[in-house]
């Protein structure tokens, strides 16, 4: 009887061990199968991207992130989905993916690239200074952030260059509107626009012109002292520019006119004095 019980116990133990081993093997096989699915989906997405089918590529990259959210492939695939949309100019879709990446993976090593690529998406939607400024403003905000938070990265160098281009665009817009106000004789509005260029975009190519326009406006409305102040500033900083030459011509012309008027007034006064003097002998 004891022999049968011992045999029964050994048999049960053997069955339990076998079942446990099978479960472990099945789990390992399943895990490997999932990883293979992830790699396969990623490779398909990569091939689709290289082949130009960006929508399918983005779909496969998103599939990778869904299948294996805890792996290193998840954030990488999320970025690749954003990049896939970007290369085909689907900027809104790319920005949406990048915003989600930054929200879900805020401490990922490539988060600086996500911010930079978002700035590029905004930047490449810029048409010209007379169109909607929202893309320009968003691009500048994002590049300013990259320059401040990721100073020592390769993205910061390009961000600084892009900011200088954006400032040129913004200054160009201010000059365009300022010239319009000047033609319409809206002097205060014109002055405000030109002052914005001098105060906020002094490193752009439009600063010299803005100073000349300020001279021009103030001369036109009779504020000679203010005009001379801006003329001196223009001469000090941009003495060799064409705008300083224009300002000099403006001053020279007005100087001659003022001198002629002054001489005329002097002659009138002299005539009055002489006339009064002659009466002494009558």
Buried (B, 14 or more C-beta within 10 A) or exposed (E): EEEEEEEEEEEEEEEEEEEEEEEEEEEEEEEEEEBEBBEEBBEBBBEBBEEEBBEBBBBBBBBBBEBBEEBEBBBBBBBBBBBBBBEBEBBEBBBBBBEBBBEEBEEBEBBBBBBBBBBBBBBEBBEEBEEEBEBBEBBBEBBBBBBEEBEEBEBBEBBBEBBEBBBBBBBBBBBBBBBEBBEEEBBEBBBBBBBBBBEEBBEBEBBBBBBBBBBBBBBBBEBEEBBBBBBEBBBEEBEEBEBBEBBBEBBEEEEEEEEEEEEEEEEEEEEEEEEEEEEEEE
